[in-house]
Amino acid sequence: MRASLIQIGVDEDESVEARRARVASLVREQAGADLVVLPELWTTGAFAYESFATGAEPLRGPTYEAMAEAAREAGVWLHAGSIPERGEAPADGGPGAEGPLCNTSLVFSPSGALAAAYRKIHRFGFDKGEAVLMGAGDTLVTVPLPDTTLGVATCYDLRFPELFRGLVDAGAETLVVPAGWPERRRSHWTLLAQARAVENQAFVLACGTAGTHAGVPQAGHSIVVDPWGEVLAEAGPDEEILTVDFDPARVARTREQFPALKDRVLGLPPPTV
Ligand SMILES: O=C(O)CCC(=O)C(=O)O
């Protein structure tokens, strides 16, 4: 399988419309890949909190349309990263009522059909930013491809191993993590991507952003890790397309030859004091 991770530069001097058109064209250039991956919130920037509401779109909004078309024209599976999604207003909300905001990832099939939408479960920011501005998803999402099953997660989710175990229990073999990870915690990014790959004996395809927005320099360093925890490819700090060939059958082989996942002990009682 060939995967291309498009590590987009997200800077404030480019409009959302210009970036959307540029990214659509980069996706179209990946014809021949099996899977293309984009980062988290690449239209607005993951730290541009004040742009979440102004840049929000309905699920089937301009980014959906542009990415569906790009996936179809390139003939690729496309994890289009995430958008700030404005859900439908509640029917009884009264005039001016707005629906909830979510950090929603979109996955398209090579025909341009929506294969999955994943609403980020762990929101980042503690008592500010995404954690207060956006609603949380509550549903794990896997996407069956012809040669592997994707398990999807977004950025801060990478810190929560139980989410990934849930994806593995649901059949995931390739874990795809779009992100807008900041440079100041880059060491965590690399370490956690490798940890999720080793403990789940799965490929990890983690695609971040480059550039600086809202004063937060982004880490870049998108990374592809194999089920043994080895780094197959890693990007630098700037905008870059990271292309890697990998054999999805290695997941089953690794799990068979080193069957640690079978030794899980679940449901232990709490410690006694
Ligand atoms: O966990 C981190 O250090 C970064 C998370 C983040 O930036 C996000 O989820 O948007």
The ligand as an ORCA input file, in Angstrom:
! r2SCAN-3c Opt
* xyz 0 1
  O      -1.661     16.906     23.370
  C      -0.981     17.807     22.883
  O       0.115     18.108     23.350
  C      -1.460     18.575     21.697
  C      -2.912     18.361     21.436
  C      -3.472     19.336     20.481
  O      -2.823     20.281     20.106
  C      -4.821     19.140     19.938
  O      -5.461     18.122     20.225
  O      -5.269     20.009     19.173
*
